[in-house]
Amino acid sequence: MPCFTVHIRDEWLAVPCRDTTNTIRWLGHEALKRYVKNKPDNGGITAVKDTRFVVRRCQGLGLLDADDTVEDVLEDNDFVELAIEGDTMSPDFIPYEPGVSHLYPFTSICYISLDGNTLTSTDLVNLGRGLYKIKLTQEAERKVVQARELLDTIVKENKVVYGITTGFGKFARTVIPVISFFCVGNPLSPERTRMLLALRINVLAKGYSGISLETLHAMIQAFNASCLSFVPEKGTVGASGDLAPLSHLALGLIGEGKMWSPKSGWADAKYVLEAHGLKPISLKPKEGLALINGTQMITSLGAEAVERAQAIARQADIIAALTLEVLKGTTKAFDSDIHSLRPHPGQIEVALRFRSLLDSDHHPSEIAESHRFCDRVQDAYTMRCCPQVHGVTNDTITFVQNIINTEINSMCHFFHCTQNCSTTNFRGETISGGNFHGEYPAKALDFLAIAVHELASISERRTERLCNPSLSELPAFLVNEGGLNSGFMIAHCTAAALVSENKVLCHPSSVDSLSTSAATEDHVSMGGWAARKALRVVEHVEQVLAIELLAACQGIEFLRPLRTTTPLEKVYDLVRSVVKPWIKDRFMSPDIEAVHRLLLDQKVWNVAKPYIDKYQTEYIPESRPGSPTAFSLEPPASPRKRVRHE
């Protein structure tokens, strides 16, 4: 029999429906009858049939017509909200917001096998986006079972072991059965909660936590159904792991608090699990600790930050190359001989990308030819020094990615069942260590924010050069009829504002520490804030570079009919597929958002990458255009010797 979950004020009510030809009005009345029945004062409702209300789906908040039949507008186990006329939205109802989630529908069943050792930041982000489901390897299952057997022995023998039969921190000497931690703030998005849950599963799959295979399988089932707990984004100090947010993650899994799924939107956890045929997890000894101790909040957010940083860093080179073309800069500064003298890997890589996009022999550029014989000796630092500035960002991203990938596959509990490295057997020992401390990812993500910010800092200056006629030889603010039209004036102001905001966000959070847990946890990493602000910095960088890309493409319009190199023309065409040229002033925010989406989806990189790869693999001789500063290294001719005549 179909059944629907209806939310009225502070109650969730299950309403069976034998006849799906009944109307939405009937469903509302049935739900109200059950609501009134459960309230001693009838909930202030005197007559159900006279009560005026509206009904909307929890997913998308779409209003339902009272005269529509249930079978036409709802599916079995759908969640709906009934709002009584005169009521405000119930304070414990968290609506599903359209556009918050971009989870991919599972059109095919693709799995990633987790073993706790091989997951990467790229895999984790794809798991968050819903591209894959999860299963365990056989070896992981074997290790999980073996560790659990050791824990059961400890419990059976009534040994006092920290976190198994005792409390935590100051209460380490107290034997307690239950724990609880809380945090505050808006919930993580569904994608980020999926990442958090996937990463927790991966760590537990290592087989050192003592969690039971039954509980781990239940977590995997919840992940694969996208039943996601309400996890507030604030409240971790990154010391004894991310105790508070991971406690919220566990709370939904045991049927308490709120959960979200694509099917239900936000609802009570027990109803969301039930709607997907799942049961709340019943925790066994030590499993509370296994679920909540580790750096997975910091690390999962850090994985997204470093992946997005890597994507925008590559595309920043392409955008800067297009700006250089529009400003009629020279490619001499990217000569490989220069960079071989200062062989930082990132610097060499960026210079190579610039050559592959701008090489006039390989990709003829009419714009470059138009100023080939000008007398300009050098360009401003914002163009000439891109390999050095972008390069150190690339090297920092590589450094941070290595730390994040190590952390993804690390055991962060302060307790674990220790395994002898030289054998496959457990030592039969429990050790309280400090792997929970978040200093590694916290420091790394502070570094990441500082490094990736520089891409925006230098980009904003290039946008200024594009908009300033005294520097660009282009119309002021890249628009005709200046004064009547402001063109890119305010877009540049927006870029400047974002860069300024980033300067504050780049202050390291990991230099701070406040003692917690009655001085038991007397040094903390503040890694949660390091991760969240790193993500904000990366997003601002993406937006600043989106503005530069729009400005560079607008600059191209004033150089027509001249054309740039083939790969950069492809980038121009991509931008023009979503944003038309700027003829007169219009609302620019949608344009910036459209180009930002191109960068998020890495479409700018995907368009240019084949040309970059071809240039690198075919070993095309490097072109070296003429320069006013060129001179010959041939020794001067010797003066003719005088012949003495006697």
Protein Blocks (a to p, Z undefined) as FASTA:
>chain_A
ZZddddehjaccddddfblkbcfklmmmmmmmmmmmmpmnlnopablklpccddddfehp
iacdfkbcfklmpcehiacddddehiacdfkbccddehkaccdcdfbccddddehlmccf
klmmmmmnopaccdddfklmmmmmmmmmmmmmmmmnopacehklmcehjlmmpccfbdcd
ddedjdddfklmmmmmmmmmmmmmnopnopafklmmmmmmmmmnopacdddfbhiehlno
jkklmmmmmmmmnopajdddfklopadfklmmmmnopacddddehklmmmmgcjklmmmm
mmmmmmmmmmmmmmmmmmmmmmmmmnopafklmgfklmmmmccfklmmmmmmmmmmmomk
lmccfklmmmmmpcbfbdcfklmmmmmmmmmmmmmmmmmmmmmmmmmmccfbfbdcdddf
kbcbdehiacddfklpcklmmmmmmmmmmmmmmmmmmmmmmmmmmmmmklnopaehhigh
ihjagkjmmmmmmmmmmmmmmmmmmpcfklgccdeehhlamccfklmmmmmmmmmmmmmm
mmmmmmmmmmmmmmmmmmpcbdcdfklmmmmmmmmmmoccdfbgcdfklmmmmmmmmmmn
ommmmmmmmmmmmmmmnopacdddddfkbccfbdcdddddddddZZ
